[in-house]
Amino acid sequence: MRLLGNPEKILQPFGGLAEHGLRMDIRRDVRPDVLGDAHALPFRDNSFDMTLLDPPYSDDDAERLYGTNHVRIMVAAKEAVRVVCEGGWVVLYHELSLPVPPHCILTHRILVETRPWHVARIVHVHRKDPGAYHEKGQATNKAECSACGQNYSRLVK
Ligand SMILES: C[S@@+](CC[C@H](N)C(=O)[O-])C[C@H]1O[C@@H](n2cnc3c(N)ncnc32)[C@H](O)[C@@H]1O
């Protein structure tokens, strides 16, 4: 948080039992501040300083750990960008390296190791900046990896 200038209004759309910010979750049993679906946030445009997305990382995790459905992470990311103010932060946790959401520039990609033999997490840190998206041609929100050709369209709308 210090790295990002201590943002005040924080939203966690996949909030679970997170300790910071406004906790939204689709499950009632975690007693979220807001009950809702991260694919369609019930908030106005430009209303938070930061959104932090920590979704289930696979369909298997979603079903086995949380009893929830398939997550389209890039749809949730677009919603997270929409509700963040210009210059605000959009932080995505995932085990996959994800494309940069529209209207964002990537500022940091941090590898977080938890325990030996566990998959590391990648923390993708973005800043919302509509100019950068158009001017620098960073529209990397494609469903196909340019390096290996693998199709990830199930994660994208
Ligand atoms: C990895 S956990 C989040 C953990 C959280 N960072 C914490 O510290 O407790 C993922 C959470 O996303 C929630 N979730 C799954 N699908 C969702 C959706 N479509 N919308 C909102 N929450 C969802 C799950 O119920 C679960 O609590």
The ligand as an ORCA input file, in Angstrom:
! r2SCAN-3c Opt
* xyz 0 1
  C      -9.113    -16.070     -3.209
  S     -10.604    -15.724     -2.309
  C     -10.344    -14.088     -1.731
  C      -9.506    -14.081     -0.494
  C      -9.339    -12.714      0.112
  N      -8.299    -11.953     -0.565
  C      -8.984    -12.848      1.601
  O      -7.970    -12.276      2.042
  O      -9.758    -13.517      2.299
  C     -11.768    -15.492     -3.612
  C     -13.142    -14.999     -3.171
  O     -13.898    -14.656     -4.349
  C     -15.257    -14.942     -4.108
  N     -15.934    -14.991     -5.406
  C     -15.934    -15.998     -6.324
  N     -16.622    -15.645     -7.418
  C     -17.063    -14.368     -7.207
  C     -17.801    -13.432     -7.983
  N     -18.251    -13.741     -9.223
  N     -18.057    -12.216     -7.463
  C     -17.619    -11.889     -6.220
  N     -16.926    -12.738     -5.421
  C     -16.630    -13.958     -5.924
  C     -15.235    -16.223     -3.314
  O     -16.428    -16.388     -2.584
  C     -13.998    -16.010     -2.409
  O     -14.370    -15.474     -1.169
*
